[in-house]
Amino acid sequence: MARPNRYQRVSVFFAYCFYLAAVACVAAAAWFGWTRGGQSPAVAAFSASVVFFIGGGIVLHVMGRADLPNLKPDR
């Protein structure tokens, strides 16, 4: 595998940030579910955020770990 460029490393970093945000949203959804009940709009919002952050993290992770060829023309 070729060494990932700077943008791929940034993409992987943000993928991990998205995964951490998803974990925080799971915790927030659980807390609001216990304190306000499962029918609270906050629980639905944080649950939707979990889906978004997991999906975005997967996309960023795949972009960052792709084996991209060197597309610069040789001079």
mmCIF file of the N, C-alpha and C atoms, coordinates in Angstrom:
data_MODEL
# 
_entry.id   MODEL 
# 
loop_
_atom_site.group_PDB 
_atom_site.id 
_atom_site.type_symbol 
_atom_site.label_atom_id 
_atom_site.label_alt_id 
_atom_site.label_comp_id 
_atom_site.label_asym_id 
_atom_site.label_entity_id 
_atom_site.label_seq_id 
_atom_site.pdbx_PDB_ins_code 
_atom_site.Cartn_x 
_atom_site.Cartn_y 
_atom_site.Cartn_z 
_atom_site.occupancy 
_atom_site.B_iso_or_equiv 
_atom_site.pdbx_formal_charge 
_atom_site.auth_seq_id 
_atom_site.auth_comp_id 
_atom_site.auth_asym_id 
_atom_site.auth_atom_id 
_atom_site.pdbx_PDB_model_num 
ATOM 1   N N  . MET A 1 1  ? 0.847   -1.183 0.000   1.00 0.00 ? 1  MET A N  1 
ATOM 2   C CA . MET A 1 1  ? 0.000   0.000  0.000   1.00 0.00 ? 1  MET A CA 1 
ATOM 3   C C  . MET A 1 1  ? 0.885   1.237  0.000   1.00 0.00 ? 1  MET A C  1 
ATOM 4   N N  . ALA A 1 2  ? 0.532   2.173  -0.834  1.00 0.00 ? 2  ALA A N  1 
ATOM 5   C CA . ALA A 1 2  ? 1.268   3.429  -0.899  1.00 0.00 ? 2  ALA A CA 1 
ATOM 6   C C  . ALA A 1 2  ? 1.007   4.242  0.366   1.00 0.00 ? 2  ALA A C  1 
ATOM 7   N N  . ARG A 1 3  ? 1.957   5.089  0.674   1.00 0.00 ? 3  ARG A N  1 
ATOM 8   C CA . ARG A 1 3  ? 1.806   5.946  1.851   1.00 0.00 ? 3  ARG A CA 1 
ATOM 9   C C  . ARG A 1 3  ? 0.679   6.941  1.605   1.00 0.00 ? 3  ARG A C  1 
ATOM 10  N N  . PRO A 1 4  ? -0.291  7.035  2.545   1.00 0.00 ? 4  PRO A N  1 
ATOM 11  C CA . PRO A 1 4  ? -1.406  7.975  2.337   1.00 0.00 ? 4  PRO A CA 1 
ATOM 12  C C  . PRO A 1 4  ? -0.923  9.425  2.355   1.00 0.00 ? 4  PRO A C  1 
ATOM 13  N N  . ASN A 1 5  ? -1.539  10.243 1.521   1.00 0.00 ? 5  ASN A N  1 
ATOM 14  C CA . ASN A 1 5  ? -1.152  11.650 1.497   1.00 0.00 ? 5  ASN A CA 1 
ATOM 15  C C  . ASN A 1 5  ? -1.779  12.395 2.675   1.00 0.00 ? 5  ASN A C  1 
ATOM 16  N N  . ARG A 1 6  ? -1.496  13.665 2.749   1.00 0.00 ? 6  ARG A N  1 
ATOM 17  C CA . ARG A 1 6  ? -1.940  14.479 3.880   1.00 0.00 ? 6  ARG A CA 1 
ATOM 18  C C  . ARG A 1 6  ? -3.460  14.495 4.007   1.00 0.00 ? 6  ARG A C  1 
ATOM 19  N N  . TYR A 1 7  ? -4.149  14.612 2.895   1.00 0.00 ? 7  TYR A N  1 
ATOM 20  C CA . TYR A 1 7  ? -5.610  14.690 2.930   1.00 0.00 ? 7  TYR A CA 1 
ATOM 21  C C  . TYR A 1 7  ? -6.228  13.380 3.406   1.00 0.00 ? 7  TYR A C  1 
ATOM 22  N N  . GLN A 1 8  ? -5.598  12.267 3.079   1.00 0.00 ? 8  GLN A N  1 
ATOM 23  C CA . GLN A 1 8  ? -6.098  10.988 3.563   1.00 0.00 ? 8  GLN A CA 1 
ATOM 24  C C  . GLN A 1 8  ? -5.890  10.860 5.070   1.00 0.00 ? 8  GLN A C  1 
ATOM 25  N N  . ARG A 1 9  ? -4.774  11.336 5.564   1.00 0.00 ? 9  ARG A N  1 
ATOM 26  C CA . ARG A 1 9  ? -4.538  11.290 7.017   1.00 0.00 ? 9  ARG A CA 1 
ATOM 27  C C  . ARG A 1 9  ? -5.531  12.188 7.752   1.00 0.00 ? 9  ARG A C  1 
ATOM 28  N N  . VAL A 1 10 ? -5.836  13.347 7.188   1.00 0.00 ? 10 VAL A N  1 
ATOM 29  C CA . VAL A 1 10 ? -6.836  14.237 7.788   1.00 0.00 ? 10 VAL A CA 1 
ATOM 30  C C  . VAL A 1 10 ? -8.208  13.567 7.765   1.00 0.00 ? 10 VAL A C  1 
ATOM 31  N N  . SER A 1 11 ? -8.509  12.876 6.683   1.00 0.00 ? 11 SER A N  1 
ATOM 32  C CA . SER A 1 11 ? -9.783  12.178 6.568   1.00 0.00 ? 11 SER A CA 1 
ATOM 33  C C  . SER A 1 11 ? -9.920  11.098 7.638   1.00 0.00 ? 11 SER A C  1 
ATOM 34  N N  . VAL A 1 12 ? -8.865  10.345 7.887   1.00 0.00 ? 12 VAL A N  1 
ATOM 35  C CA . VAL A 1 12 ? -8.914  9.311  8.925   1.00 0.00 ? 12 VAL A CA 1 
ATOM 36  C C  . VAL A 1 12 ? -9.050  9.948  10.303  1.00 0.00 ? 12 VAL A C  1 
ATOM 37  N N  . PHE A 1 13 ? -8.368  11.061 10.533  1.00 0.00 ? 13 PHE A N  1 
ATOM 38  C CA . PHE A 1 13 ? -8.492  11.757 11.813  1.00 0.00 ? 13 PHE A CA 1 
ATOM 39  C C  . PHE A 1 13 ? -9.941  12.171 12.068  1.00 0.00 ? 13 PHE A C  1 
ATOM 40  N N  . PHE A 1 14 ? -10.578 12.762 11.050  1.00 0.00 ? 14 PHE A N  1 
ATOM 41  C CA . PHE A 1 14 ? -11.966 13.175 11.225  1.00 0.00 ? 14 PHE A CA 1 
ATOM 42  C C  . PHE A 1 14 ? -12.912 11.982 11.312  1.00 0.00 ? 14 PHE A C  1 
ATOM 43  N N  . ALA A 1 15 ? -12.545 10.867 10.703  1.00 0.00 ? 15 ALA A N  1 
ATOM 44  C CA . ALA A 1 15 ? -13.356 9.656  10.855  1.00 0.00 ? 15 ALA A CA 1 
ATOM 45  C C  . ALA A 1 15 ? -13.380 9.233  12.319  1.00 0.00 ? 15 ALA A C  1 
ATOM 46  N N  . TYR A 1 16 ? -12.225 9.253  12.975  1.00 0.00 ? 16 TYR A N  1 
ATOM 47  C CA . TYR A 1 16 ? -12.184 8.911  14.397  1.00 0.00 ? 16 TYR A CA 1 
ATOM 48  C C  . TYR A 1 16 ? -12.949 9.940  15.238  1.00 0.00 ? 16 TYR A C  1 
ATOM 49  N N  . CYS A 1 17 ? -12.885 11.205 14.840  1.00 0.00 ? 17 CYS A N  1 
ATOM 50  C CA . CYS A 1 17 ? -13.681 12.226 15.540  1.00 0.00 ? 17 CYS A CA 1 
ATOM 51  C C  . CYS A 1 17 ? -15.173 11.943 15.387  1.00 0.00 ? 17 CYS A C  1 
ATOM 52  N N  . PHE A 1 18 ? -15.588 11.525 14.203  1.00 0.00 ? 18 PHE A N  1 
ATOM 53  C CA . PHE A 1 18 ? -16.996 11.185 13.981  1.00 0.00 ? 18 PHE A CA 1 
ATOM 54  C C  . PHE A 1 18 ? -17.397 9.990  14.830  1.00 0.00 ? 18 PHE A C  1 
ATOM 55  N N  . TYR A 1 19 ? -16.522 8.980  14.949  1.00 0.00 ? 19 TYR A N  1 
ATOM 56  C CA . TYR A 1 19 ? -16.839 7.819  15.782  1.00 0.00 ? 19 TYR A CA 1 
ATOM 57  C C  . TYR A 1 19 ? -16.996 8.234  17.249  1.00 0.00 ? 19 TYR A C  1 
ATOM 58  N N  . LEU A 1 20 ? -16.132 9.116  17.715  1.00 0.00 ? 20 LEU A N  1 
ATOM 59  C CA . LEU A 1 20 ? -16.253 9.602  19.096  1.00 0.00 ? 20 LEU A CA 1 
ATOM 60  C C  . LEU A 1 20 ? -17.542 10.398 19.286  1.00 0.00 ? 20 LEU A C  1 
ATOM 61  N N  . ALA A 1 21 ? -17.905 11.191 18.293  1.00 0.00 ? 21 ALA A N  1 
ATOM 62  C CA . ALA A 1 21 ? -19.160 11.941 18.379  1.00 0.00 ? 21 ALA A CA 1 
ATOM 63  C C  . ALA A 1 21 ? -20.356 10.993 18.409  1.00 0.00 ? 21 ALA A C  1 
ATOM 64  N N  . ALA A 1 22 ? -20.272 9.887  17.679  1.00 0.00 ? 22 ALA A N  1 
ATOM 65  C CA . ALA A 1 22 ? -21.360 8.902  17.703  1.00 0.00 ? 22 ALA A CA 1 
ATOM 66  C C  . ALA A 1 22 ? -21.484 8.273  19.081  1.00 0.00 ? 22 ALA A C  1 
ATOM 67  N N  . VAL A 1 23 ? -20.358 7.976  19.715  1.00 0.00 ? 23 VAL A N  1 
ATOM 68  C CA . VAL A 1 23 ? -20.391 7.416  21.070  1.00 0.00 ? 23 VAL A CA 1 
ATOM 69  C C  . VAL A 1 23 ? -21.000 8.426  22.039  1.00 0.00 ? 23 VAL A C  1 
ATOM 70  N N  . ALA A 1 24 ? -20.634 9.698  21.891  1.00 0.00 ? 24 ALA A N  1 
ATOM 71  C CA . ALA A 1 24 ? -21.206 10.737 22.754  1.00 0.00 ? 24 ALA A CA 1 
ATOM 72  C C  . ALA A 1 24 ? -22.710 10.866 22.523  1.00 0.00 ? 24 ALA A C  1 
ATOM 73  N N  . CYS A 1 25 ? -23.152 10.738 21.279  1.00 0.00 ? 25 CYS A N  1 
ATOM 74  C CA . CYS A 1 25 ? -24.591 10.820 20.994  1.00 0.00 ? 25 CYS A CA 1 
ATOM 75  C C  . CYS A 1 25 ? -25.342 9.615  21.544  1.00 0.00 ? 25 CYS A C  1 
ATOM 76  N N  . VAL A 1 26 ? -24.710 8.446  21.541  1.00 0.00 ? 26 VAL A N  1 
ATOM 77  C CA . VAL A 1 26 ? -25.340 7.270  22.158  1.00 0.00 ? 26 VAL A CA 1 
ATOM 78  C C  . VAL A 1 26 ? -25.531 7.515  23.645  1.00 0.00 ? 26 VAL A C  1 
ATOM 79  N N  . ALA A 1 27 ? -24.494 8.059  24.284  1.00 0.00 ? 27 ALA A N  1 
ATOM 80  C CA . ALA A 1 27 ? -24.596 8.349  25.718  1.00 0.00 ? 27 ALA A CA 1 
ATOM 81  C C  . ALA A 1 27 ? -25.673 9.400  25.986  1.00 0.00 ? 27 ALA A C  1 
ATOM 82  N N  . ALA A 1 28 ? -25.727 10.434 25.158  1.00 0.00 ? 28 ALA A N  1 
ATOM 83  C CA . ALA A 1 28 ? -26.741 11.480 25.344  1.00 0.00 ? 28 ALA A CA 1 
ATOM 84  C C  . ALA A 1 28 ? -28.144 10.931 25.106  1.00 0.00 ? 28 ALA A C  1 
ATOM 85  N N  . ALA A 1 29 ? -28.304 10.088 24.091  1.00 0.00 ? 29 ALA A N  1 
ATOM 86  C CA . ALA A 1 29 ? -29.619 9.498  23.829  1.00 0.00 ? 29 ALA A CA 1 
ATOM 87  C C  . ALA A 1 29 ? -30.049 8.603  24.982  1.00 0.00 ? 29 ALA A C  1 
ATOM 88  N N  . ALA A 1 30 ? -29.111 7.847  25.526  1.00 0.00 ? 30 ALA A N  1 
ATOM 89  C CA . ALA A 1 30 ? -29.445 6.990  26.671  1.00 0.00 ? 30 ALA A CA 1 
ATOM 90  C C  . ALA A 1 30 ? -29.822 7.833  27.880  1.00 0.00 ? 30 ALA A C  1 
ATOM 91  N N  . TRP A 1 31 ? -29.068 8.896  28.127  1.00 0.00 ? 31 TRP A N  1 
ATOM 92  C CA . TRP A 1 31 ? -29.352 9.746  29.289  1.00 0.00 ? 31 TRP A CA 1 
ATOM 93  C C  . TRP A 1 31 ? -30.723 10.417 29.154  1.00 0.00 ? 31 TRP A C  1 
ATOM 94  N N  . PHE A 1 32 ? -30.991 10.987 27.972  1.00 0.00 ? 32 PHE A N  1 
ATOM 95  C CA . PHE A 1 32 ? -32.300 11.611 27.763  1.00 0.00 ? 32 PHE A CA 1 
ATOM 96  C C  . PHE A 1 32 ? -33.416 10.575 27.784  1.00 0.00 ? 32 PHE A C  1 
ATOM 97  N N  . GLY A 1 33 ? -33.132 9.373  27.323  1.00 0.00 ? 33 GLY A N  1 
ATOM 98  C CA . GLY A 1 33 ? -34.139 8.316  27.372  1.00 0.00 ? 33 GLY A CA 1 
ATOM 99  C C  . GLY A 1 33 ? -34.501 7.933  28.791  1.00 0.00 ? 33 GLY A C  1 
ATOM 100 N N  . TRP A 1 34 ? -33.499 7.906  29.675  1.00 0.00 ? 34 TRP A N  1 
ATOM 101 C CA . TRP A 1 34 ? -33.770 7.562  31.071  1.00 0.00 ? 34 TRP A CA 1 
ATOM 102 C C  . TRP A 1 34 ? -34.407 8.714  31.845  1.00 0.00 ? 34 TRP A C  1 
ATOM 103 N N  . THR A 1 35 ? -34.021 9.932  31.534  1.00 0.00 ? 35 THR A N  1 
ATOM 104 C CA . THR A 1 35 ? -34.540 11.060 32.313  1.00 0.00 ? 35 THR A CA 1 
ATOM 105 C C  . THR A 1 35 ? -35.869 11.591 31.785  1.00 0.00 ? 35 THR A C  1 
ATOM 106 N N  . ARG A 1 36 ? -36.047 11.619 30.467  1.00 0.00 ? 36 ARG A N  1 
ATOM 107 C CA . ARG A 1 36 ? -37.259 12.206 29.890  1.00 0.00 ? 36 ARG A CA 1 
ATOM 108 C C  . ARG A 1 36 ? -38.200 11.178 29.269  1.00 0.00 ? 36 ARG A C  1 
ATOM 109 N N  . GLY A 1 37 ? -37.758 9.956  29.152  1.00 0.00 ? 37 GLY A N  1 
ATOM 110 C CA . GLY A 1 37 ? -38.587 8.934  28.520  1.00 0.00 ? 37 GLY A CA 1 
ATOM 111 C C  . GLY A 1 37 ? -38.208 8.730  27.064  1.00 0.00 ? 37 GLY A C  1 
ATOM 112 N N  . GLY A 1 38 ? -38.550 7.569  26.552  1.00 0.00 ? 38 GLY A N  1 
ATOM 113 C CA . GLY A 1 38 ? -38.160 7.208  25.194  1.00 0.00 ? 38 GLY A CA 1 
ATOM 114 C C  . GLY A 1 38 ? -38.878 7.972  24.105  1.00 0.00 ? 38 GLY A C  1 
ATOM 115 N N  . GLN A 1 39 ? -39.963 8.663  24.425  1.00 0.00 ? 39 GLN A N  1 
ATOM 116 C CA . GLN A 1 39 ? -40.720 9.405  23.418  1.00 0.00 ? 39 GLN A CA 1 
ATOM 117 C C  . GLN A 1 39 ? -40.252 10.851 23.265  1.00 0.00 ? 39 GLN A C  1 
ATOM 118 N N  . SER A 1 40 ? -39.182 11.217 23.952  1.00 0.00 ? 40 SER A N  1 
ATOM 119 C CA . SER A 1 40 ? -38.675 12.585 23.891  1.00 0.00 ? 40 SER A CA 1 
ATOM 120 C C  . SER A 1 40 ? -38.076 12.878 22.510  1.00 0.00 ? 40 SER A C  1 
ATOM 121 N N  . PRO A 1 41 ? -38.296 14.073 21.982  1.00 0.00 ? 41 PRO A N  1 
ATOM 122 C CA . PRO A 1 41 ? -37.675 14.436 20.702  1.00 0.00 ? 41 PRO A CA 1 
ATOM 123 C C  . PRO A 1 41 ? -36.145 14.452 20.777  1.00 0.00 ? 41 PRO A C  1 
ATOM 124 N N  . ALA A 1 42 ? -35.602 14.693 21.968  1.00 0.00 ? 42 ALA A N  1 
ATOM 125 C CA . ALA A 1 42 ? -34.148 14.695 22.107  1.00 0.00 ? 42 ALA A CA 1 
ATOM 126 C C  . ALA A 1 42 ? -33.575 13.305 21.849  1.00 0.00 ? 42 ALA A C  1 
ATOM 127 N N  . VAL A 1 43 ? -34.279 12.275 22.281  1.00 0.00 ? 43 VAL A N  1 
ATOM 128 C CA . VAL A 1 43 ? -33.822 10.903 22.044  1.00 0.00 ? 43 VAL A CA 1 
ATOM 129 C C  . VAL A 1 43 ? -33.808 10.613 20.545  1.00 0.00 ? 43 VAL A C  1 
ATOM 130 N N  . ALA A 1 44 ? -34.844 11.038 19.848  1.00 0.00 ? 44 ALA A N  1 
ATOM 131 C CA . ALA A 1 44 ? -34.901 10.832 18.399  1.00 0.00 ? 44 ALA A CA 1 
ATOM 132 C C  . ALA A 1 44 ? -33.794 11.605 17.690  1.00 0.00 ? 44 ALA A C  1 
ATOM 133 N N  . ALA A 1 45 ? -33.542 12.828 18.135  1.00 0.00 ? 45 ALA A N  1 
ATOM 134 C CA . ALA A 1 45 ? -32.507 13.645 17.496  1.00 0.00 ? 45 ALA A CA 1 
ATOM 135 C C  . ALA A 1 45 ? -31.121 13.046 17.705  1.00 0.00 ? 45 ALA A C  1 
ATOM 136 N N  . PHE A 1 46 ? -30.830 12.618 18.925  1.00 0.00 ? 46 PHE A N  1 
ATOM 137 C CA . PHE A 1 46 ? -29.516 12.028 19.181  1.00 0.00 ? 46 PHE A CA 1 
ATOM 138 C C  . PHE A 1 46 ? -29.373 10.670 18.499  1.00 0.00 ? 46 PHE A C  1 
ATOM 139 N N  . SER A 1 47 ? -30.455 9.927  18.390  1.00 0.00 ? 47 SER A N  1 
ATOM 140 C CA . SER A 1 47 ? -30.398 8.647  17.678  1.00 0.00 ? 47 SER A CA 1 
ATOM 141 C C  . SER A 1 47 ? -30.127 8.864  16.189  1.00 0.00 ? 47 SER A C  1 
ATOM 142 N N  . ALA A 1 48 ? -30.746 9.874  15.610  1.00 0.00 ? 48 ALA A N  1 
ATOM 143 C CA . ALA A 1 48 ? -30.468 10.202 14.212  1.00 0.00 ? 48 ALA A CA 1 
ATOM 144 C C  . ALA A 1 48 ? -29.030 10.685 14.043  1.00 0.00 ? 48 ALA A C  1 
ATOM 145 N N  . SER A 1 49 ? -28.522 11.396 15.035  1.00 0.00 ? 49 SER A N  1 
ATOM 146 C CA . SER A 1 49 ? -27.136 11.854 14.977  1.00 0.00 ? 49 SER A CA 1 
ATOM 147 C C  . SER A 1 49 ? -26.164 10.685 15.017  1.00 0.00 ? 49 SER A C  1 
ATOM 148 N N  . VAL A 1 50 ? -26.515 9.638  15.756  1.00 0.00 ? 50 VAL A N  1 
ATOM 149 C CA . VAL A 1 50 ? -25.665 8.446  15.798  1.00 0.00 ? 50 VAL A CA 1 
ATOM 150 C C  . VAL A 1 50 ? -25.547 7.848  14.399  1.00 0.00 ? 50 VAL A C  1 
ATOM 151 N N  . VAL A 1 51 ? -26.670 7.721  13.707  1.00 0.00 ? 51 VAL A N  1 
ATOM 152 C CA . VAL A 1 51 ? -26.651 7.167  12.350  1.00 0.00 ? 51 VAL A CA 1 
ATOM 153 C C  . VAL A 1 51 ? -25.807 8.044  11.431  1.00 0.00 ? 51 VAL A C  1 
ATOM 154 N N  . PHE A 1 52 ? -25.962 9.358  11.534  1.00 0.00 ? 52 PHE A N  1 
ATOM 155 C CA . PHE A 1 52 ? -25.188 10.273 10.694  1.00 0.00 ? 52 PHE A CA 1 
ATOM 156 C C  . PHE A 1 52 ? -23.694 10.148 10.967  1.00 0.00 ? 52 PHE A C  1 
ATOM 157 N N  . PHE A 1 53 ? -23.299 10.185 12.240  1.00 0.00 ? 53 PHE A N  1 
ATOM 158 C CA . PHE A 1 53 ? -21.876 10.155 12.569  1.00 0.00 ? 53 PHE A CA 1 
ATOM 159 C C  . PHE A 1 53 ? -21.233 8.814  12.229  1.00 0.00 ? 53 PHE A C  1 
ATOM 160 N N  . ILE A 1 54 ? -21.950 7.717  12.417  1.00 0.00 ? 54 ILE A N  1 
ATOM 161 C CA . ILE A 1 54 ? -21.393 6.416  12.038  1.00 0.00 ? 54 ILE A CA 1 
ATOM 162 C C  . ILE A 1 54 ? -21.223 6.344  10.517  1.00 0.00 ? 54 ILE A C  1 
ATOM 163 N N  . GLY A 1 55 ? -22.239 6.764  9.778   1.00 0.00 ? 55 GLY A N  1 
ATOM 164 C CA . GLY A 1 55 ? -22.148 6.743  8.315   1.00 0.00 ? 55 GLY A CA 1 
ATOM 165 C C  . GLY A 1 55 ? -21.051 7.650  7.786   1.00 0.00 ? 55 GLY A C  1 
ATOM 166 N N  . GLY A 1 56 ? -20.980 8.867  8.324   1.00 0.00 ? 56 GLY A N  1 
ATOM 167 C CA . GLY A 1 56 ? -19.919 9.785  7.909   1.00 0.00 ? 56 GLY A CA 1 
ATOM 168 C C  . GLY A 1 56 ? -18.543 9.273  8.271   1.00 0.00 ? 56 GLY A C  1 
ATOM 169 N N  . GLY A 1 57 ? -18.419 8.654  9.442   1.00 0.00 ? 57 GLY A N  1 
ATOM 170 C CA . GLY A 1 57 ? -17.134 8.088  9.850   1.00 0.00 ? 57 GLY A CA 1 
ATOM 171 C C  . GLY A 1 57 ? -16.689 6.966  8.939   1.00 0.00 ? 57 GLY A C  1 
ATOM 172 N N  . ILE A 1 58 ? -17.633 6.118  8.526   1.00 0.00 ? 58 ILE A N  1 
ATOM 173 C CA . ILE A 1 58 ? -17.283 5.028  7.611   1.00 0.00 ? 58 ILE A CA 1 
ATOM 174 C C  . ILE A 1 58 ? -16.814 5.583  6.269   1.00 0.00 ? 58 ILE A C  1 
ATOM 175 N N  . VAL A 1 59 ? -17.526 6.567  5.751   1.00 0.00 ? 59 VAL A N  1 
ATOM 176 C CA . VAL A 1 59 ? -17.141 7.162  4.465   1.00 0.00 ? 59 VAL A CA 1 
ATOM 177 C C  . VAL A 1 59 ? -15.758 7.798  4.565   1.00 0.00 ? 59 VAL A C  1 
ATOM 178 N N  . LEU A 1 60 ? -15.518 8.569  5.609   1.00 0.00 ? 60 LEU A N  1 
ATOM 179 C CA . LEU A 1 60 ? -14.209 9.210  5.769   1.00 0.00 ? 60 LEU A CA 1 
ATOM 180 C C  . LEU A 1 60 ? -13.105 8.181  5.974   1.00 0.00 ? 60 LEU A C  1 
ATOM 181 N N  . HIS A 1 61 ? -13.406 7.111  6.701   1.00 0.00 ? 61 HIS A N  1 
ATOM 182 C CA . HIS A 1 61 ? -12.413 6.071  6.940   1.00 0.00 ? 61 HIS A CA 1 
ATOM 183 C C  . HIS A 1 61 ? -12.037 5.367  5.632   1.00 0.00 ? 61 HIS A C  1 
ATOM 184 N N  . VAL A 1 62 ? -13.022 5.065  4.809   1.00 0.00 ? 62 VAL A N  1 
ATOM 185 C CA . VAL A 1 62 ? -12.743 4.425  3.520   1.00 0.00 ? 62 VAL A CA 1 
ATOM 186 C C  . VAL A 1 62 ? -11.946 5.363  2.620   1.00 0.00 ? 62 VAL A C  1 
ATOM 187 N N  . MET A 1 63 ? -12.293 6.646  2.621   1.00 0.00 ? 63 MET A N  1 
ATOM 188 C CA . MET A 1 63 ? -11.541 7.608  1.815   1.00 0.00 ? 63 MET A CA 1 
ATOM 189 C C  . MET A 1 63 ? -10.096 7.703  2.283   1.00 0.00 ? 63 MET A C  1 
ATOM 190 N N  . GLY A 1 64 ? -9.895  7.652  3.591   1.00 0.00 ? 64 GLY A N  1 
ATOM 191 C CA . GLY A 1 64 ? -8.549  7.784  4.123   1.00 0.00 ? 64 GLY A CA 1 
ATOM 192 C C  . GLY A 1 64 ? -7.696  6.548  3.975   1.00 0.00 ? 64 GLY A C  1 
ATOM 193 N N  . ARG A 1 65 ? -8.310  5.377  3.883   1.00 0.00 ? 65 ARG A N  1 
ATOM 194 C CA . ARG A 1 65 ? -7.554  4.125  3.789   1.00 0.00 ? 65 ARG A CA 1 
ATOM 195 C C  . ARG A 1 65 ? -7.465  3.571  2.371   1.00 0.00 ? 65 ARG A C  1 
ATOM 196 N N  . ALA A 1 66 ? -7.988  4.284  1.389   1.00 0.00 ? 66 ALA A N  1 
ATOM 197 C CA . ALA A 1 66 ? -7.952  3.805  0.006   1.00 0.00 ? 66 ALA A CA 1 
ATOM 198 C C  . ALA A 1 66 ? -6.519  3.811  -0.513  1.00 0.00 ? 66 ALA A C  1 
ATOM 199 N N  . ASP A 1 67 ? -6.213  2.833  -1.340  1.00 0.00 ? 67 ASP A N  1 
ATOM 200 C CA . ASP A 1 67 ? -4.885  2.737  -1.945  1.00 0.00 ? 67 ASP A CA 1 
ATOM 201 C C  . ASP A 1 67 ? -4.915  3.495  -3.272  1.00 0.00 ? 67 ASP A C  1 
ATOM 202 N N  . LEU A 1 68 ? -4.629  4.774  -3.203  1.00 0.00 ? 68 LEU A N  1 
ATOM 203 C CA . LEU A 1 68 ? -4.708  5.629  -4.381  1.00 0.00 ? 68 LEU A CA 1 
ATOM 204 C C  . LEU A 1 68 ? -3.376  5.645  -5.119  1.00 0.00 ? 68 LEU A C  1 
ATOM 205 N N  . PRO A 1 69 ? -3.409  5.566  -6.443  1.00 0.00 ? 69 PRO A N  1 
ATOM 206 C CA . PRO A 1 69 ? -2.159  5.638  -7.199  1.00 0.00 ? 69 PRO A CA 1 
ATOM 207 C C  . PRO A 1 69 ? -1.652  7.078  -7.250  1.00 0.00 ? 69 PRO A C  1 
ATOM 208 N N  . ASN A 1 70 ? -0.401  7.212  -7.584  1.00 0.00 ? 70 ASN A N  1 
ATOM 209 C CA . ASN A 1 70 ? 0.179   8.532  -7.764  1.00 0.00 ? 70 ASN A CA 1 
ATOM 210 C C  . ASN A 1 70 ? -0.238  9.035  -9.142  1.00 0.00 ? 70 ASN A C  1 
ATOM 211 N N  . LEU A 1 71 ? -1.052  10.066 -9.179  1.00 0.00 ? 71 LEU A N  1 
ATOM 212 C CA . LEU A 1 71 ? -1.577  10.568 -10.446 1.00 0.00 ? 71 LEU A CA 1 
ATOM 213 C C  . LEU A 1 71 ? -0.808  11.768 -10.983 1.00 0.00 ? 71 LEU A C  1 
ATOM 214 N N  . LYS A 1 72 ? 0.299   12.118 -10.351 1.00 0.00 ? 72 LYS A N  1 
ATOM 215 C CA . LYS A 1 72 ? 1.095   13.238 -10.847 1.00 0.00 ? 72 LYS A CA 1 
ATOM 216 C C  . LYS A 1 72 ? 1.851   12.806 -12.104 1.00 0.00 ? 72 LYS A C  1 
ATOM 217 N N  . PRO A 1 73 ? 1.830   13.645 -13.142 1.00 0.00 ? 73 PRO A N  1 
ATOM 218 C CA . PRO A 1 73 ? 2.557   13.275 -14.369 1.00 0.00 ? 73 PRO A CA 1 
ATOM 219 C C  . PRO A 1 73 ? 4.067   13.359 -14.147 1.00 0.00 ? 73 PRO A C  1 
ATOM 220 N N  . ASP A 1 74 ? 4.776   12.411 -14.732 1.00 0.00 ? 74 ASP A N  1 
ATOM 221 C CA . ASP A 1 74 ? 6.244   12.436 -14.651 1.00 0.00 ? 74 ASP A CA 1 
ATOM 222 C C  . ASP A 1 74 ? 6.778   13.460 -15.629 1.00 0.00 ? 74 ASP A C  1 
ATOM 223 N N  . ARG A 1 75 ? 7.781   14.197 -15.223 1.00 0.00 ? 75 ARG A N  1 
ATOM 224 C CA . ARG A 1 75 ? 8.353   15.233 -16.089 1.00 0.00 ? 75 ARG A CA 1 
ATOM 225 C C  . ARG A 1 75 ? 9.676   14.794 -16.616 1.00 0.00 ? 75 ARG A C  1 
# 
